[in-house]
Amino acid sequence: MEDKPKITYLRGRAFVEVSRLIFAAKDIEIEEEYTTTKAHFEKLRADGKLMFMQLPLIEIDGMCLVESHAQENYLGWKYDMLGTTKEERGHILMLYEGARSFHDVAQPARWIVFQPEEKWSSFAKEATEKARKRYLPPYEKTLAENGTGFLVGDSVTIADCALFNILSYLDEMACYDNVLNDYPHCKAFVGKFSELPGVKKYLDSPRRFPPPDVAYGKEALAVLF
């Protein structure tokens, strides 16, 4: 019997959440181990499980996979979430990378971990402006044109998982000023994705962490630096 995939990461979303969402979308049961101390992180390094000495780690198919983009692409290949033609795959990967770039500029851990609290509102405002100018319009257009509720084709892909990851922050957190209300297809996508059976089960479970806060920032800094 094949071992369950195992994720090792902090107690938060950040750079492993897309992989969690991929597993959830395919309703695949996994194990998780949370790194909460510097000593545990250093042990993982000493054990040789972290090729580039950083988390997240996914143990699957006898491998220790690091680097979040590599993890997500491998899972996409393994679970048939990269389309059915080379044209679909190219489109999916473009939308996936766009969502990852969107995440890099807009996800809240970027400032909550590394910036003083008095600057958070200005970073959120900047992120919202970038979302409006660069990222939300093309995703709104793509969802409208495809017409299935997904970005490409009629089933979930890694691009959908990456997009949901960042849109869920915009949907949950007041600091983004309800920006999704101006993008009805993106708003509807969040609802549709949330209702996928495996995703719904995951989102309703204690494994789904809330958006980052001061406590998360302190723990992340204590573990990783």
N, C-alpha and C positions, 0 to 999 in steps of 0.2 A: 504493500500500500504506500502511495506517495505521501511523503511528509507534508504537513501544512506549510505554506510559505510563512516566513517570520519577519516582521519588521522590528528594527531596533532604532529608537529615536527619542527625542525629548517628549515631554507631555504637552504637545501642542500640534498645530497643523503644519504651518511653514512648508518645508521642502519635501515632506513625504506625503502630503495630503492628496495629491493627484493619484499617487499609487494606491492609497487607501480607497479612493473613489473608484479606481479601475476595478479593484477587487470587489468592492460593493456592487458596482454596476453589473458584474458577472455573478454576483451572489456566491462568492468564493470565501470559505471560512479560512481565517488566518490567525496566527499568534502574534502578539505584540509584547515587547519588552521595553520599558521606559528607562532611559538613562537620566538619573536625577542627581548624580554626584560626579565630581571630577575624577574620583578614583575609578568608578565604573567605566567612564570614557577612556581613561588611560589603559585600563585592562583590555578593552576591545582593541586598542591600538597595539598593545604588547602581544596580544594573541594572533596578530597578523590578519585580522578580518577586514581591516579598513585599508584598502590599497593606497588611498591618498590621505589617510589619517583623519578622515572626517565622516560625519554622519549626514544623511541617513544610511542605514544598512538594510538590505533585503536579502535574506537567505532563501534561495529557491533553486530547485533542480540541481542541488549539489554545489551551487555557486554562492559566493559572497559578493553581491552586487552593490556597488556604491555609485555615486553620481546620479542625481535624480532624473536627469533627462535620459540617461542610459537605462535606468530602471523602468521608466514609463514606456520607452520604446520597446524594450524587451517584453514587457507585459502586453503591450499592444500587439506584438507579433504572436506571442504565445496564445492569447485569447481572441485572436481574429478581430481586432479592433482597429485595423488599418485600411479598411476598404477592400473592394473586390477586384479592382483594376489598378494599373499603375497611375492612371489619371486621378482616380479617387485617392490613392495613397499620397500623391503629390499635394493635392488640395488639403487633405487631412493634416499632413505634416506642416504645411504653411499655416493653417489655422491653429494648430497646436502650438507652434513656436510663437505665433502672435499672442496667444493667450498667456504663454509663459513670460513674454516680454511685458505684457499688461500686468501680470502678477508682480514682476520685478519692480515696476514703478509705483504700484498702487497698494500692495499688500501692507497691512498695518504693522507687522512685526519689524519691518524695515526701520521704522522710527521708534517704535515702542521699546525695542531692545537697546538701540544705540543713541537715542536722542532724549534730552530732558523733556519732562512732561509739558512744560510751558510752550514747547514748539510743536506739539502734536497737531493742534488745530490747523496750523499753517501748512504742515505736510499733507494733512487730509484734504485741504482746499486745493493744493497743487495737484494731488492725485486725481481729484474729481475733475479738474479742468483738463488734465491729460486724457482721462477716460472719455470725456465729451468730444475732444478734438481729434483723438487718434484711434481709439479702440472701439468704443461702443457703436459708432456709425457703421463700420464695416461688418461687425457681427450682427447688428440689427438687419442690415441688408441681406446678408447671407442666410439668416434664419427665415426671413420673409420669402426669399426666392426659392429656397429648398422646400419649404412648406410642409415638412414632416414633423417639425418640432425638434429635429436634430440638425447639426451643421452640414453633414454630408450623408446622403442616402437616407435610409429609414430605420437605422439602428445606431446605437451608441458607439462612439469611437473615442480614442484618447483625446481628440480635440474637444469633444463635449465635456470630458472629465476635467480637462485643464480650464475650460471656460467656466464651468460651474464653480470651480475652486475660487476664482477671483470674484465672480459675480455674487457668490454667497456672502462675501465680506460686504460688498456694496449694498446688498439687500438687508443685511442684519444690523449694520452699524450706523448710528445716527450721524456720525461725522461726515458721511458721504452725501448728506443732504437729499436722500431719497432720489438719487440720480436715475435709478432704473425706471422710475415712473414715466420718464420721457422716452423710454425705449420699450414699447409694449411687447415686442417679440422676444427681447432679452428677458424681460420680466416673466413672460409666459414660459420661456425655456427653463428658468430656475424652478418654477412650479412643476413642470413636466418631469424634469430630471429627478427632482426630490421624490416623486411618486413611483419611480422604478422600484420594484419590490425589494431588491437587495439594498438599494440606496436608502429607501425609507427605513428599513431595519437598522442600517448603520447610523443614520442621522438621529434616530430615536434612542440609540444606545449610549452608554457612558463612554464609549470609545470615541465619540465625536466631541472634540474639544471645542470650547467657545473661542471667539476671537481673542487674540493675545491682550494681556493687561499688564499692570506693573509687576505682579507676582511672576508671570511668565517671563518677563524681561529679566528679572533678577535671577531666576533659576537658569535661564539660558546662558547668561553671562558667567554664572558660577560654574556651570558644567563645561562650557566650551573654551573659556579663556582664563 
